[in-house]
Amino acid sequence: MHRTARPNRPRSPRIRPREAADLGDCVRVLAEVHRTDGYPVNWPAKPEPWLSAGVQLGTWVAELGERVVGHVGLSLAGEGDLAAALWSRQRGSTPDRTAVVGRLFVSPAARGHRIGARLMEQAIAEARRHGLHPVLDVVSSNTAATALYGRLGWERLGTVEQQWGTLPVTIHCYAAPS
């Protein structure tokens, strides 16, 4: 019997909790994203601790095949979280009712598989499981991220100017759809 070769089908990403053994792969992907997109704006001196800093509610990775290709974290709102403060002020609430989505990135080579959207879905579900409303902020120059948030229906709460060391940056603040 003769078998015909199947065309390569796009693989589906798998989202799972990040494990300690994933950190090296996450740093590799983050370095690719930094070279391509400039995220993060300031490369951290110690990328592994930076990926975990302030994350209390969870971190997840996306795998395509057996390879880590994306990451997201979810934190409780803290002092200085712009999106949490804006959302709370606009809703007459307090920042402790929010969860901050952060450290979201997807390998440039793996884009087009809805990985960013799937990672966001995971973070949103976890925030809501804790009774919290997801918010985030993003540097305005990160047009790929702002396009993703728009496609996912996130509401832009406002735009603020900040000083990061000697670097002035424009930040867009978003809230997940209700």
Stockholm file with secondary structure:
# STOCKHOLM 1.0

chainA/1-178         MHRTARPNRPRSPRIRPREAADLGDCVRVLAEVHRTDGYPVNWPAKPEPWLSAGVQLGTWVAELGERVVGHVGLSLAGEGDLAAALWSRQRGSTPDRTAVVGRLFVSPAARGHRIGARLMEQAIAEARRHGLHPVLDVVSSNTAATALYGRLGWERLGTVEQQWGTLPVTIHCYAAPS
#=GR chainA/1-178 SS CCCCCCCCCCCCCEEEECCGGGHHHHHHHHHHHHHHHCCSSSCCSSHHHHHHTTCCSEEEEEEETTEEEEEEEEEECCTTCHHHHHHHHHHTCCGGGEEEEEEEEECGGGTTSSHHHHHHHHHHHHHHHTTCEEEEEEETTCHHHHHHHHHTTCEEEEEEEEEETTEEEEEEEEECCC
#=GC SS_cons         CCCCCCCCCCCCCEEEECCGGGHHHHHHHHHHHHHHHCCSSSCCSSHHHHHHTTCCSEEEEEEETTEEEEEEEEEECCTTCHHHHHHHHHHTCCGGGEEEEEEEEECGGGTTSSHHHHHHHHHHHHHHHTTCEEEEEEETTCHHHHHHHHHTTCEEEEEEEEEETTEEEEEEEEECCC
//
